[in-house]
């Protein structure tokens, strides 16, 4: 087993961890530390909480969020397909056309049901 072929993967992981961890460590080491009663309170917005933390949210908020995530992720599948369009051939092309057709049918259905209306 040649370890040189895993060097790019290891480098990618190290850079990813570095980008995620180094700024946090630098902020902790170099940032000012001035704790006070407001800073240490559960809510750092400057005033006391005036409502119950377990208050009810409108279901439409969650519905719109789920629909956004659903369609956002489905569209993200198109980028690898577009990059490999020459390699997937005609079968891959028509598979994505069917996929997009199903996506459009779902979008039209949710539009007709009023899932995107916020009133």
Backbone as CSV, one residue per row, in Angstrom:
resi,resn,N_x,N_y,N_z,CA_x,CA_y,CA_z,C_x,C_y,C_z
1,UNK,0.857,-1.178,0.000,0.000,0.000,0.000,0.898,1.233,0.000
2,UNK,0.656,2.092,-0.980,1.440,3.316,-1.135,0.753,4.460,-0.400
3,UNK,1.420,5.000,0.612,0.818,6.071,1.412,0.794,7.409,0.685
4,UNK,1.571,7.528,-0.382,1.588,8.796,-1.127,0.250,9.085,-1.803
5,UNK,-0.514,8.045,-2.113,-1.808,8.298,-2.757,-2.840,8.844,-1.766
6,UNK,-2.606,8.666,-0.457,-3.508,9.197,0.557,-3.089,10.584,1.038
7,UNK,-1.957,11.080,0.555,-1.465,12.388,0.980,-2.442,13.520,0.661
8,UNK,-3.061,13.572,-0.526,-4.033,14.650,-0.772,-5.240,14.603,0.171
9,UNK,-5.705,13.404,0.498,-6.847,13.281,1.410,-6.448,13.747,2.806
10,UNK,-5.273,13.335,3.254,-4.788,13.762,4.558,-4.596,15.273,4.603
11,UNK,-4.050,15.837,3.532,-3.855,17.284,3.461,-5.197,18.014,3.490
12,UNK,-6.189,17.479,2.780,-7.528,18.069,2.765,-8.135,18.066,4.171
13,UNK,-7.996,16.953,4.879,-8.525,16.854,6.236,-7.806,17.830,7.161
14,UNK,-6.500,17.911,7.056,-5.733,18.817,7.911,-6.087,20.281,7.657
15,UNK,-6.249,20.643,6.399,-6.633,22.027,6.083,-8.040,22.310,6.598
16,UNK,-8.954,21.358,6.441,-10.322,21.540,6.952,-10.360,21.712,8.462
17,UNK,-9.615,20.886,9.164,-9.560,21.006,10.619,-8.886,22.318,11.007
18,UNK,-7.848,22.691,10.274,-7.156,23.948,10.564,-8.058,25.154,10.372
19,UNK,-8.830,25.151,9.299,-9.739,26.273,9.038,-10.838,26.328,10.097
20,UNK,-11.244,25.192,10.638,-12.293,25.184,11.641,-11.802,25.438,13.053
21,UNK,-10.595,24.992,13.372,-10.122,25.049,14.751,-9.226,26.251,15.017
22,UNK,-8.341,26.569,14.094,-7.364,27.649,14.328,-8.034,28.988,14.633
23,UNK,-9.054,29.444,13.904,-9.681,30.720,14.263,-10.314,30.698,15.660
24,UNK,-10.872,29.567,16.054,-11.466,29.489,17.392,-10.395,29.573,18.469
25,UNK,-9.287,28.884,18.261,-8.203,28.918,19.242,-7.597,30.314,19.305
26,UNK,-7.403,30.945,18.142,-6.854,32.305,18.130,-7.803,33.291,18.812
27,UNK,-9.082,33.149,18.593,-10.053,34.019,19.249,-10.043,33.837,20.754
28,UNK,-9.898,32.597,21.187,-9.861,32.323,22.621,-8.592,32.884,23.257
29,UNK,-7.460,32.766,22.530,-6.184,33.226,23.097,-5.997,34.740,23.000
30,UNK,-6.415,35.333,21.877,-6.134,36.741,21.634,-7.304,37.669,21.953
31,UNK,-8.500,37.105,22.095,-9.684,37.929,22.321,-9.732,38.485,23.734
32,UNK,-10.392,39.629,23.903,-10.499,40.222,25.239,-11.421,39.382,26.128
33,UNK,-11.065,39.318,27.392,-11.875,38.597,28.374,-12.361,39.616,29.401
34,UNK,-13.611,40.038,29.228,-14.206,41.016,30.136,-15.573,40.509,30.584
35,UNK,-15.601,39.500,31.447,-16.909,38.988,31.861,-17.623,39.959,32.793
36,UNK,-18.918,40.062,32.635,-19.753,40.824,33.553,-21.077,40.080,33.707
37,UNK,-21.973,40.616,34.485,-23.215,39.895,34.778,-24.069,39.697,33.520
38,UNK,-24.101,40.682,32.629,-24.885,40.536,31.401,-24.253,39.527,30.462
39,UNK,-22.933,39.520,30.389,-22.242,38.608,29.506,-22.405,37.161,29.967
40,UNK,-22.491,36.963,31.260,-22.627,35.619,31.811,-24.076,35.175,31.958
41,UNK,-25.023,36.040,31.611,-26.431,35.669,31.718,-26.794,34.712,30.577
42,UNK,-27.897,33.966,30.739,-28.277,33.023,29.683,-28.597,33.710,28.361
43,UNK,-29.099,34.935,28.419,-29.433,35.669,27.215,-28.508,36.868,27.121
44,UNK,-27.768,36.956,26.038,-26.757,38.000,25.898,-27.275,39.188,25.084
45,UNK,-28.579,39.306,24.942,-29.127,40.353,24.090,-29.261,41.692,24.798
46,UNK,-29.003,41.752,26.096,-29.019,43.027,26.781,-30.240,43.274,27.634
47,UNK,-31.269,42.426,27.526,-32.441,42.583,28.380,-32.938,41.201,28.794
48,UNK,-33.692,41.175,29.836,-34.190,39.903,30.356,-35.230,39.301,29.414
49,UNK,-35.308,38.012,29.442,-36.298,37.322,28.614,-37.697,37.678,29.107
50,UNK,-38.599,37.959,28.197,-39.945,38.358,28.581,-40.995,37.324,28.212
51,UNK,-40.599,36.255,27.536,-41.548,35.203,27.184,-40.965,33.862,27.584
52,UNK,-41.815,32.865,27.583,-41.389,31.519,27.902,-40.524,30.986,26.760
53,UNK,-39.448,30.320,27.101,-38.556,29.763,26.078,-39.221,28.622,25.319
54,UNK,-40.280,28.064,25.874,-40.972,26.950,25.240,-42.253,27.413,24.550
55,UNK,-42.243,28.626,24.030,-43.446,29.127,23.370,-43.650,28.405,22.035
56,UNK,-44.868,28.418,21.558,-45.214,27.712,20.330,-44.773,28.516,19.113
57,UNK,-44.255,27.794,18.134,-43.921,28.396,16.855,-44.979,28.005,15.840
58,UNK,-45.124,28.833,14.853,-46.063,28.534,13.788,-45.525,27.360,12.963
59,UNK,-46.388,26.419,12.634,-45.985,25.240,11.879,-45.491,25.631,10.488
60,UNK,-46.017,26.716,9.959,-45.600,27.138,8.617,-44.114,27.461,8.560
61,UNK,-43.559,27.944,9.669,-42.119,28.213,9.708,-41.333,26.936,9.432
62,UNK,-41.705,25.854,10.114,-41.015,24.584,9.916,-41.270,24.032,8.526
63,UNK,-42.475,24.210,8.018,-42.803,23.716,6.684,-41.949,24.399,5.625
64,UNK,-41.849,25.709,5.700,-41.028,26.442,4.731,-39.567,26.050,4.871
65,UNK,-39.087,25.870,6.098,-37.696,25.482,6.309,-37.423,24.104,5.720
66,UNK,-38.321,23.160,5.942,-38.126,21.811,5.412,-38.184,21.816,3.892
67,UNK,-39.103,22.561,3.325,-39.199,22.628,1.868,-37.955,23.269,1.263
68,UNK,-37.428,24.302,1.925,-36.205,24.924,1.432,-35.054,23.934,1.443
69,UNK,-34.903,23.220,2.557,-33.811,22.251,2.648,-33.986,21.153,1.604
70,UNK,-35.207,20.682,1.439,-35.471,19.634,0.464,-35.067,20.060,-0.939
71,UNK,-35.553,21.199,-1.394,-35.259,21.620,-2.760,-33.826,22.109,-2.906
72,UNK,-33.257,22.654,-1.853,-31.865,23.078,-1.914,-30.949,21.871,-2.081
73,UNK,-31.203,20.815,-1.333,-30.377,19.616,-1.447,-30.582,18.914,-2.779
74,UNK,-31.806,18.899,-3.249,-32.053,18.245,-4.535,-31.341,18.976,-5.670
75,UNK,-31.324,20.277,-5.622,-30.619,21.035,-6.650,-29.112,20.826,-6.538
76,UNK,-28.627,20.590,-5.317,-27.195,20.346,-5.130,-26.749,19.068,-5.834
77,UNK,-27.670,18.137,-6.063,-27.318,16.920,-6.796,-27.027,17.199,-8.265
78,UNK,-27.432,18.337,-8.764,-27.212,18.640,-10.174,-25.767,19.040,-10.476
79,UNK,-25.034,19.548,-9.501,-23.666,19.985,-9.765,-22.739,18.834,-10.150
80,UNK,-22.705,17.717,-9.418,-21.845,16.611,-9.872,-22.285,16.062,-11.224
81,UNK,-23.587,16.042,-11.449,-24.085,15.566,-12.738,-23.618,16.479,-13.873
82,UNK,-23.664,17.779,-13.644,-23.241,18.722,-14.684,-21.753,18.591,-14.968
83,UNK,-20.966,18.307,-13.948,-19.528,18.147,-14.155,-19.244,16.882,-14.957
84,UNK,-19.987,15.825,-14.695,-19.743,14.539,-15.356,-20.719,14.289,-16.496
85,UNK,-21.254,15.318,-17.093,-22.279,15.161,-18.125,-21.779,14.350,-19.312
86,UNK,-20.539,14.560,-19.727,-20.003,13.808,-20.869,-19.816,12.332,-20.535
87,UNK,-19.549,12.032,-19.264,-19.276,10.650,-18.867,-20.541,9.831,-18.623
88,UNK,-21.641,10.465,-18.239,-22.847,9.715,-17.900,-23.621,9.273,-19.122
89,UNK,-23.419,9.930,-20.230,-24.069,9.520,-21.472,-25.547,9.863,-21.515
90,UNK,-26.219,9.232,-22.460,-27.632,9.518,-22.703,-28.524,8.992,-21.577
91,UNK,-28.152,7.844,-20.998,-28.943,7.288,-19.900,-28.886,8.212,-18.688
92,UNK,-27.701,8.723,-18.381,-27.561,9.660,-17.274,-28.310,10.950,-17.515
93,UNK,-28.301,11.406,-18.753,-29.028,12.630,-19.097,-30.522,12.459,-18.864
94,UNK,-31.099,11.368,-19.373,-32.536,11.176,-19.233,-32.930,10.848,-17.796
95,UNK,-32.029,10.235,-17.053,-32.302,9.989,-15.636,-32.471,11.308,-14.881
96,UNK,-31.618,12.275,-15.180,-31.717,13.574,-14.510,-32.935,14.337,-14.999
97,UNK,-33.305,14.181,-16.246,-34.516,14.837,-16.745,-35.743,14.291,-16.005
98,UNK,-35.789,12.973,-15.791,-36.893,12.380,-15.022,-36.852,12.893,-13.583
99,UNK,-35.662,12.953,-12.996,-35.488,13.482,-11.636,-36.012,14.909,-11.541
100,UNK,-35.653,15.749,-12.506,-36.125,17.136,-12.506,-37.629,17.208,-12.720
101,UNK,-38.179,16.302,-13.528,-39.625,16.264,-13.729,-40.352,15.965,-12.432
102,UNK,-39.853,14.990,-11.666,-40.447,14.663,-10.371,-40.326,15.858,-9.429
103,UNK,-39.190,16.528,-9.471,-38.974,17.701,-8.630,-39.957,18.814,-8.983
104,UNK,-40.195,19.029,-10.252,-41.124,20.069,-10.693,-42.557,19.705,-10.289
105,UNK,-42.918,18.432,-10.419,-44.254,18.006,-10.007,-44.447,18.247,-8.510
106,UNK,-43.432,17.927,-7.706,-43.516,18.181,-6.265,-43.615,19.658,-5.946
107,UNK,-42.875,20.468,-6.675,-42.921,21.911,-6.462,-44.289,22.486,-6.817
108,UNK,-44.842,22.058,-7.945,-46.165,22.537,-8.350,-47.218,22.083,-7.342
109,UNK,-47.102,20.856,-6.846,-48.045,20.355,-5.852,-48.021,21.203,-4.589
110,UNK,-46.830,21.487,-4.075,-46.762,22.289,-2.845,-47.213,23.725,-3.092
111,UNK,-46.987,24.230,-4.288,-47.446,25.570,-4.630,-48.980,25.612,-4.645
112,UNK,-49.591,24.608,-5.283,-51.061,24.553,-5.372,-51.699,24.347,-4.005
113,UNK,-51.049,23.607,-3.119,-51.566,23.368,-1.765,-51.404,24.578,-0.871
114,UNK,-50.620,25.591,-1.305,-50.456,26.795,-0.524,-49.355,26.709,0.516
115,UNK,-48.444,25.753,0.349,-47.374,25.585,1.330,-46.387,26.758,1.302
116,UNK,-46.363,27.487,0.220,-45.425,28.609,0.113,-46.072,29.942,0.478
117,UNK,-47.375,29.944,0.742,-48.059,31.182,1.127,-47.853,31.439,2.599
118,UNK,-47.543,32.679,2.914,-47.322,33.065,4.310,-48.294,34.185,4.647
119,UNK,-49.418,33.811,5.195,-50.437,34.807,5.538,-50.855,34.666,6.966
